[in-house]
Amino acid sequence: MRNFTEDWFWEPMFNKLPVGAVLISLKTEQIVMMNERFCEILGSTRSELLTRKPRELLVLKGLSQKALQRIESYDVANGLQETISFQSADGRAMSITAEFSLLASPANGKEPLILCCIDRAEIKEAPLPMIGQEELLALILKSGQDLISISNADGIIEYISPSATHLLGYRQEEMVGRHRAEFYHSADSEEMKQPGKLFSDSEIFNRSIRHKDGHYLWFETSFHVIRGAEGQITKVLAIARNITKRKIDEDTLARAQRIAKIGSWRWDLVTRTLSFSEEIRRIYGYQLEPIERDHKSLLSAVVTEDRKRLRRAILSAIKGQPDEIIYRIQVEGGTIRTLRAQWEVSARSEGKPIELVGMAQDITEESLIAQQLVENEKKYRLITENSLDFISRNTIDDCTFLYCSPSCYSLLGYNPEELVGTSAFDYVYPEDIGPLKAYLQRTLDETSLTPITFRYLHKGGRHIWFEVNCKFITGQDGHREIISIARDISERKRIEFKLKESEQRYRSLFEYNPLAVYSMNLEGEYLTANPNLQKLTGYSLDELVGMYYGPIVADKDLPRTQYHFNQAKEGNPQSYDLSIIHKDGHPIEINTVNIPIIVDEEVVGVYGITRDITERNRSMEEIKKLSRELTLLLNTVSEGFIGLDINGKVAFINPAGASMLGEDAGDVIGRSCDQIIREIRHDGSFYRGRNSPLEMALLQGKPLLRTEIVLWRRDGTSFLANYQVNPIWDRGERKGAVMVFRDITDEKEIIRAKESAERADQAKTEFLTMMSHELRTPMNGIMGMIDLLKTTDLDEEQANYTDILKESGESLLHILNDILDFSRIETGKMSIGEEPIDVRSLLGSVVDLFNAKASEKGLTLSWSVNEDSVPDVIVADALRLRQVLVNLISNAIKFTEQGSVTLTADAVRRIGTRELTLTIRVTDTGIGIPADRQHQLFLSFSQLHPSLNRKYGGTGLGLAISKKLVELMGGIIGVDSREFGGSTFYFSIPTRAVEPKDTSLTPVEEAYE
C-alpha cells in the first residue's frame, strides 16, 4: 500500500474523480486518502477528516448493520451499494448513495483496502422549508451588517437598505438617485470606469466606501445581475459586507511580517501543494508563486552549497519531524540572503503527517553582524597576540593572571602558561607592591583611571619599568575582572633621567657660571639672568627682567650692538666687545657672545654670555707696546709668530704668520685665537673654546708643543704644521703667550677633516625648559593680582570687567603655551583628558571672551546650539576644546573687517547609545581664503602671504595646534572658504552624553558628579 500512496501518478487521478471518494484501511483502521469532492459533500476540511477513524465518518455511521458486516468481512468484491441519509457538518440534510469496493484481497497477502465512492447523480439535498418572499426580503433588509442596494445598468442607485445610515452615516434619500462611484475612494472610482469593473456576476470586489464624516470603510461586495427577456441588464442587486476590521487586521499582520521580515508557508502533504504568504514571496524576490505544486521552485532559489542540506531537512519534515534550519538563497541581481526556517507538523491520530505549517525569516543583517563580530574577534585576537604591550586579565581578590598575551615572554622572560594561575604581585618589584595595591583599590572605587608606573621583575632577575592602564569590567556571569595593558617604558625612564640630569647641568651652568649669562626675547628685553649679570651691571633681577638692553649700552657702541643683535636674530652667532654703563655711572668694557635660540627651525630668542674685559684691555695695551718693539725682528723670520693676551685675543702677528694663515695682518688683531688658529681633531671636527689644546695652554699658562697638526687658512685650504706655545710672564704675573708655528706641508701631506656641528637641538631643549618656568612667572603674578582684585568690593560692572580680565589672562596663558603645546604634540607627549563639560556654558564663556574685541571692530558675534541634538553635558577635554575654539574665533575676528562671526554647535547621536559626534562651526564674513592656498592653513608656521602676516600678525601655529588637538581627540578639522566671501572653519569630535541620572558613569564622570 505504501507504493500506491507514494506514487504521484495515481494521486492526481484520485483527486480529480468527479465523485466523492475515500480509501480506507480496515487492517489499521485508518483513512488513507480522500479527494476534495468527498470533503465538499461532508462539509468538512481534509485535515479535519484525516484525523478521524473510519467509523466516525458520517457516511459509515449511517450504514445498516448488515452492510457493516459485509465490509468488515471483505464481502464487497462484487460491490455494495446503500442509500444513506445524514446531516452534513455545515447543517445540510443529505441523502446519498454510497458504493463500496474491495481493492486488494487478503488472500494475496496484501493490505486490504476499501474504496467508498459517492455518485454525484445520487446526491440529493433535503428540501428547504418554504419561506414567503416578503418575509425573506424583510429578514435580509433587517441585517445591520450588510449593505444591500439596487441600481440600474448605469450604476445609478435606485434603492439602498436602511443599514446605510448605521454603516455609512447617510440617510436613504441622500444616496438614492446618485451614481455608485460617487461614494467610493478616488482610486476605486477610477477602476469602476473600466469595462466589467462597475459590477460583475462572477467577481467579488473589496473596495473603500467613504463615510459621511469623511473616513473610509472597507466593504466586500458581490453582485447579482438581473436581465430582461432579451438578455439586457435591467437591475443590479449588490450585497456589501463591512470588512474594515478584517482588512486592518490583515494589513497589520502583513506590515508586522514586513517589519520582522517573516513570511509564512503551508505544505499540504496530501495534495503536495505549497502555499506562500506575500512576505515570503517578497523575501524570495518573487521567484515563488502563491501556490506551488511541489518544492522544486523553492529548492532552485537556494544556493548550491546549502541545497543538499535543505533537501535533507525537507525529507525529515515529510516524515513528521519539526525542525529549524538556516540556509541561503540567491535573488535577482545575485544578492544573497540568509534565512531561518521553522515548522510544525500536523498529523493524523496514528501519527502520519498530513500538513506542515512554518515560517521563514530574513536574517541577512543579523548574519552579517554575527560574521562581522567573528571577524572583529579575530582582529582583536590578532592585535592581542601580536601586540608589543603586555595585555592581561586578572582576578580582583589576589590579582591572579587569567590570561597573558604572548608578549610576556619577550618582556618578562615567562611563557603565558607560567604566569596564568599565579598572582601578579609575585612578579612586582617589592617596593612597588604597596603603591600598586593602593592604585587598584582607587580604581576599584572608581576614583582613579590614570596610568600607573611600576617595576616588574624579569625572569632573569633584572627589573623593567612598565606603564600600566587598568580597568575593571563585569563579565556576562557577573564576576568582575581587571583588564590591564602594560607598556615597557624602561627606555623612556632612561631618557627622562638623562633629561633631568641635563636640566640640572644646564641650571648649574646657568646659575654658577663665572660669566654673566642671560636670555632675551626678539625685542631685546631681558627674560632671565644669573647673579653675575646683576653684579656686572648693578641692576637687580627684578629691574633687569623686561628691560631693553639699549639704556645699558654706551652710546658709542649702541649701533654696533644692535647690528650684532640683529645678526643673532637671523641665526648667526656673534662675539664682540663693547662698553656698558654701570648703574652707578662708571663704564665697563665687556665681551659679549650672542647665540640664537632656535625652536623648530625658528629663532625665538637670543642667549647672551658676557665677561668683564676691562683688565684684559689694559694688558692688551701693554702687549701692543711690546709687539711694536719686536715687529722689525719678527717681520724678518719665516716662522709664524702670534702674540696672544691673557684672554686668547691676538695682539700681534708677523707677516709670515698672516701669510701662512691667509689673513690680513691688520684684520686679525683683537680677534680670538680660535678664530685664527683653526685646528681640527682626528675625526675632522674643529676644536672649540676650552676643548682646544691651544686654549687650554693659554688658560693654564703652560707650554705646549703640537706636531703634525692640520691648520686651516681663511680661504678654506689647509696645511700641515708644527707649533709651540709658551706663556709670557712679567714679574711673576702671566700676561699672555706667544705662539710659533711653521708650515710643514712640503714634508708630509695628510687628509683634511670637515666640521659638522649640531647645536640647534641643544638650544631648543634648553630654551623650552627655561620658557616653561620663566614665561609663566610674570603671568602668574598678573593672574594672582586679578584674583585679589576680585575679593575687593566691586560693583556689578567692575566685577564683570574683572571676570573678562581674568578670562583674557587665562587665554593669554594658553597662547603662551602654544609653542610648548606644539612641541609636546610633535614629540608625542601631549595627553587628552576626559571630564564632564557643560557645552553651552563653555561656548558662552568663549564668546564672552571676544565680545569686547568684536564690538571694537563693529562686528556681530553670536552663538547658537541645536537644542534637539546637543546634550547639556558631554565628556571631553575642556581645556583643549576651549583652546581650539579660542584659536578659531580669534582668527575669525582678526580677518573680518565688517559683518559677523557666528559660532554654532550641532551633534549626531548614535541610536541606542550615549555616543555622539559633536560638530562646531565658526563662520565669518571676512577676507576668505583662495582655494589654491587652503592646503597651507594647518601647516606649522605657515602664513598665506607675507602681506597678511604684516597686517594681521601671528606665528602660524594656531591652526596647526588646533588640528593636532582635534586629531588627538579623535576628530577632524577643515575649512570651507572662498576669496572675499568669508570662511567656515569646522571640526567634529567623538564624545558621549552625560545623562542627569546616569548610573553607569565612568569614575571621572562620577568624580564630577
HELIX and SHEET records of a PDB file:
HELIX    1   1 ARG A    2  THR A    5  1                                   4    
HELIX    2   2 TRP A   10  ASN A   15  1                                   6    
HELIX    3   3 GLU A   36  LEU A   42  1                                   7    
HELIX    4   4 ARG A   46  LEU A   50  1                                   5    
HELIX    5   5 PRO A   54  GLU A   56  5                                   3    
HELIX    6   6 LEU A   58  LYS A   61  1                                   4    
HELIX    7   7 GLN A   65  GLU A   72  1                                   8    
HELIX    8   8 PRO A  106  ASN A  108  5                                   3    
HELIX    9   9 ARG A  120  GLU A  122  5                                   3    
HELIX   10  10 GLN A  133  LEU A  141  1                                   9    
HELIX   11  11 SER A  163  LEU A  168  1                                   6    
HELIX   12  12 GLN A  172  MET A  175  1                                   4    
HELIX   13  13 ARG A  180  PHE A  183  5                                   4    
HELIX   14  14 SER A  186  MET A  192  1                                   7    
HELIX   15  15 THR A  244  ALA A  260  1                                  17    
HELIX   16  16 GLU A  278  ILE A  283  1                                   6    
HELIX   17  17 LYS A  296  SER A  300  1                                   5    
HELIX   18  18 THR A  304  ILE A  318  1                                  15    
HELIX   19  19 THR A  364  ASN A  386  1                                  23    
HELIX   20  20 SER A  407  LEU A  412  1                                   6    
HELIX   21  21 PRO A  416  LEU A  419  1                                   4    
HELIX   22  22 ALA A  424  TYR A  427  5                                   4    
HELIX   23  23 PRO A  430  LEU A  444  1                                  15    
HELIX   24  24 SER A  490  TYR A  512  1                                  23    
HELIX   25  25 PRO A  531  THR A  537  1                                   7    
HELIX   26  26 LEU A  541  LEU A  544  1                                   4    
HELIX   27  27 GLY A  550  ILE A  552  5                                   3    
HELIX   28  28 ASP A  555  ASP A  557  5                                   3    
HELIX   29  29 LEU A  558  LYS A  569  1                                  12    
HELIX   30  30 THR A  614  LEU A  634  1                                  21    
HELIX   31  31 PRO A  655  LEU A  661  1                                   7    
HELIX   32  32 ALA A  665  VAL A  668  1                                   4    
HELIX   33  33 CYS A  673  ILE A  676  1                                   4    
HELIX   34  34 GLY A  689  ASN A  691  5                                   3    
HELIX   35  35 PRO A  693  GLN A  700  1                                   8    
HELIX   36  36 ALA A  760  GLU A  774  1                                  15    
HELIX   37  37 ARG A  776  LYS A  790  1                                  15    
HELIX   38  38 GLU A  796  LEU A  816  1                                  21    
HELIX   39  39 ASP A  818  GLU A  826  1                                   9    
HELIX   40  40 VAL A  839  GLU A  856  1                                  18    
HELIX   41  41 ALA A  878  LYS A  894  1                                  17    
HELIX   42  42 ALA A  931  GLN A  936  5                                   6    
HELIX   43  43 PRO A  946  TYR A  952  1                                   7    
HELIX   44  44 GLY A  958  LEU A  968  1                                  11    
HELIX   45  45 PRO A 1003  TYR A 1008  1                                   6    
SHEET    1   A 5 GLN A  30  MET A  34  0                                        
SHEET    2   A 5 GLY A  20  SER A  25 -1                                        
SHEET    3   A 5 LEU A 113  ILE A 118 -1                                        
SHEET    4   A 5 ALA A  93  LEU A 102 -1                                        
SHEET    5   A 5 LEU A  80  GLN A  87 -1                                        
SHEET    1   B 5 GLN A  30  MET A  34  0                                        
SHEET    2   B 5 GLY A  20  SER A  25 -1                                        
SHEET    3   B 5 LEU A 113  ILE A 118 -1                                        
SHEET    4   B 5 ALA A  93  LEU A 102 -1                                        
SHEET    5   B 5 LYS A 124  GLU A 125 -1                                        
SHEET    1   C 5 ILE A 157  ILE A 160  0                                        
SHEET    2   C 5 ASP A 146  SER A 151 -1                                        
SHEET    3   C 5 ILE A 233  ASN A 242 -1                                        
SHEET    4   C 5 TYR A 216  ARG A 227 -1                                        
SHEET    5   C 5 PHE A 205  ARG A 210 -1                                        
SHEET    1   D 6 ILE A 291  GLU A 292  0                                        
SHEET    2   D 6 THR A 273  PHE A 276 -1                                        
SHEET    3   D 6 ILE A 262  ASP A 268 -1                                        
SHEET    4   D 6 PRO A 353  ASP A 362 -1                                        
SHEET    5   D 6 ILE A 336  ALA A 347 -1                                        
SHEET    6   D 6 ASP A 323  GLN A 330 -1                                        
SHEET    1   E 5 PHE A 401  CYS A 404  0                                        
SHEET    2   E 5 PHE A 390  ASN A 394 -1                                        
SHEET    3   E 5 ARG A 480  ASP A 488 -1                                        
SHEET    4   E 5 HIS A 463  THR A 474 -1                                        
SHEET    5   E 5 ILE A 452  LEU A 457 -1                                        
SHEET    1   F 5 TYR A 526  ALA A 529  0                                        
SHEET    2   F 5 ALA A 516  MET A 520 -1                                        
SHEET    3   F 5 GLU A 602  ASP A 612 -1                                        
SHEET    4   F 5 PRO A 587  VAL A 599 -1                                        
SHEET    5   F 5 GLN A 574  ILE A 581 -1                                        
SHEET    1   G 6 VAL A 650  ILE A 653  0                                        
SHEET    2   G 6 GLY A 640  ASP A 645 -1                                        
SHEET    3   G 6 GLU A 733  ASP A 743 -1                                        
SHEET    4   G 6 SER A 718  ASP A 730 -1                                        
SHEET    5   G 6 LEU A 704  TRP A 712 -1                                        
SHEET    6   G 6 ARG A 678  GLU A 679 -1                                        
SHEET    1   H 6 GLU A 835  ASP A 838  0                                        
SHEET    2   H 6 VAL A 873  ALA A 876 -1                                        
SHEET    3   H 6 SER A 983  ALA A 993 -1                                        
SHEET    4   H 6 GLU A 915  ASP A 924 -1                                        
SHEET    5   H 6 SER A 900  ARG A 909 -1                                        
SHEET    6   H 6 THR A 860  VAL A 865  1                                        
SHEET    1   I 4 GLU A 835  ASP A 838  0                                        
SHEET    2   I 4 VAL A 873  ALA A 876 -1                                        
SHEET    3   I 4 SER A 983  ALA A 993 -1                                        
SHEET    4   I 4 ILE A 972  SER A 977 -1                                        
END                                                                             
